[in-house]
Amino acid sequence: MRIDKAQIPGVQFMFTVTCFIQSSSLLTAFLSEITKQDSWLAVLYRTLMVMFPDYNLIQILEEVYSPVVGKTIGISYAWFFITLTALNLSDMGSFSKLTLMKRTPDVVLIVTCMLVMAWAVKYGIRLITQYSALFVFVAFSILIASVLLVLNQINLQNFLPMFDLPAIKYVQGTHIISTIPFGELVTLLMITPNVKLTRRDTTKYLFGGFTLGWITVLVVISRDIAVLGNTLPIFTLPTLVTLRLVNLGEALSRVEILFAIMLIMLLFFKITFLYYVSVITVAQIMKTKSYRHLILTAGALITAYSFTLYPSPLHHAASAKEITPILWTFFEILMPLLTFVIAKLRKLPRGKEV
Amino acid sequence: MVLVLIGFTLIVLIDLVPLIRKHLGHDIIAFLLLFILGLTISILEVSGVEVPSIMLLLGDVLKSLGMSY
């Protein structure tokens, strides 16, 4: 049974993937390394999407592991999606308070955002992803402008010395970037039935979105390292600090507002998407007739939950470096991989060409 | 506290009452699960009770197992 029957075109799906990765790339405090090897995650998700084109993640789990075990794993995924939404919401609240509205209490900012997001979720996946192309275009424009504006601050010696860190640091960096921006794409498996694409188009649009997102991550991190050098790890929002350094006379300073606009826009998109996925997951597990009656109550839960996660953005950044990659590995890498292997061994889905 | 209770009452009126009228059992259970969790956390926070962070707790468990960077 499908909860939301709306369909989205491939291009919209591609820009959704890009937007999703871009929104994480701007919070680069915990991203220290960048490798292209993460594309194997996209291969894994693409394979599951092609194998089960009519199923969302919960339905795949029920098909592969039996309804009871599948539902149990599904409940853990519901917690994972709700936690991801709450974490991003908490980030957005902290960031808005830090940069734009210092005197406004967090709770007012977060509740206001959640109400607008609830409105978007009510109209389904079609509306949520409708403006993804516009968001990507604006984000790329701001990104290019930001690189041009800090050209006079770039010091290429900041990239040196190369390969000077202990091996474990490279493993950690690769693990973080695999799980936080790229691994979170596992949420896309919840909208597979809403993206009716051929096998070739699935590959084309998923990898297209992945590549655009990957380019953003690469440019953002390279620019921040080139400008900030060894001081980069001490900031919770390095991109904001980089743009604060822009100074081209009286007229062109304080351009960090561009970063604030871009981050809030992309985070808004990501949280709305995660919120939708969380509601759809609960509705799918509970086999409800519609998901719309769960939107407000799920929003209230996510809002309250977001205040309990971390006492400060510093705790959040530290946890993202040390704990979260290990915790998320189960949901983003191990479970999809195990599901794929078991589905192949059991020759699932039965009666369909794989 | 009053604002929290008003907010949750509005959610009940908007979403739960129509579900009860339509006798949608699964929908009511799903609604109540989310609602009770949300209401409990909200009341605890508003009352000044420190709700333990599940992320920090899980972090401590992983660290004690030697699984952290």
Chai-1 contact restraints between the chains, C-beta under 6 A:
chainA,res_idxA,chainB,res_idxB,connection_type,confidence,min_distance_angstrom,max_distance_angstrom,comment,restraint_id
A,Q172,B,Y69,contact,1.0,0.0,6.0,A-B,restraint_1
A,V282,B,A30,contact,1.0,0.0,6.0,A-B,restraint_2
A,M286,B,H26,contact,1.0,0.0,6.0,A-B,restraint_3
A,M286,B,A30,contact,1.0,0.0,6.0,A-B,restraint_4
A,K287,B,H26,contact,1.0,0.0,6.0,A-B,restraint_5
A,T288,B,H26,contact,1.0,0.0,6.0,A-B,restraint_6
A,T288,B,D27,contact,1.0,0.0,6.0,A-B,restraint_7
A,T288,B,A30,contact,1.0,0.0,6.0,A-B,restraint_8
A,K289,B,L24,contact,1.0,0.0,6.0,A-B,restraint_9
A,K289,B,D27,contact,1.0,0.0,6.0,A-B,restraint_10
A,H293,B,D15,contact,1.0,0.0,6.0,A-B,restraint_11
A,H293,B,L19,contact,1.0,0.0,6.0,A-B,restraint_12
A,H293,B,D27,contact,1.0,0.0,6.0,A-B,restraint_13
A,L294,B,A30,contact,1.0,0.0,6.0,A-B,restraint_14
A,L296,B,I11,contact,1.0,0.0,6.0,A-B,restraint_15
A,L296,B,D15,contact,1.0,0.0,6.0,A-B,restraint_16
A,T297,B,I11,contact,1.0,0.0,6.0,A-B,restraint_17
A,T297,B,F31,contact,1.0,0.0,6.0,A-B,restraint_18
A,T297,B,L34,contact,1.0,0.0,6.0,A-B,restraint_19
A,T297,B,F35,contact,1.0,0.0,6.0,A-B,restraint_20
A,A298,B,L34,contact,1.0,0.0,6.0,A-B,restraint_21
A,A300,B,G38,contact,1.0,0.0,6.0,A-B,restraint_22
A,L301,B,L34,contact,1.0,0.0,6.0,A-B,restraint_23
A,L301,B,L37,contact,1.0,0.0,6.0,A-B,restraint_24
A,L301,B,G38,contact,1.0,0.0,6.0,A-B,restraint_25
A,A304,B,G38,contact,1.0,0.0,6.0,A-B,restraint_26
A,A304,B,I41,contact,1.0,0.0,6.0,A-B,restraint_27
A,A304,B,S42,contact,1.0,0.0,6.0,A-B,restraint_28
A,F307,B,E45,contact,1.0,0.0,6.0,A-B,restraint_29
A,T308,B,V51,contact,1.0,0.0,6.0,A-B,restraint_30
A,T308,B,S53,contact,1.0,0.0,6.0,A-B,restraint_31
A,L309,B,S53,contact,1.0,0.0,6.0,A-B,restraint_32
A,L309,B,M55,contact,1.0,0.0,6.0,A-B,restraint_33
A,S319,B,G59,contact,1.0,0.0,6.0,A-B,restraint_34
A,E322,B,S68,contact,1.0,0.0,6.0,A-B,restraint_35
A,E322,B,Y69,contact,1.0,0.0,6.0,A-B,restraint_36
A,I323,B,G59,contact,1.0,0.0,6.0,A-B,restraint_37
A,I323,B,L62,contact,1.0,0.0,6.0,A-B,restraint_38
A,I323,B,S68,contact,1.0,0.0,6.0,A-B,restraint_39
A,I326,B,L62,contact,1.0,0.0,6.0,A-B,restraint_40
A,I326,B,M67,contact,1.0,0.0,6.0,A-B,restraint_41
A,L327,B,L58,contact,1.0,0.0,6.0,A-B,restraint_42
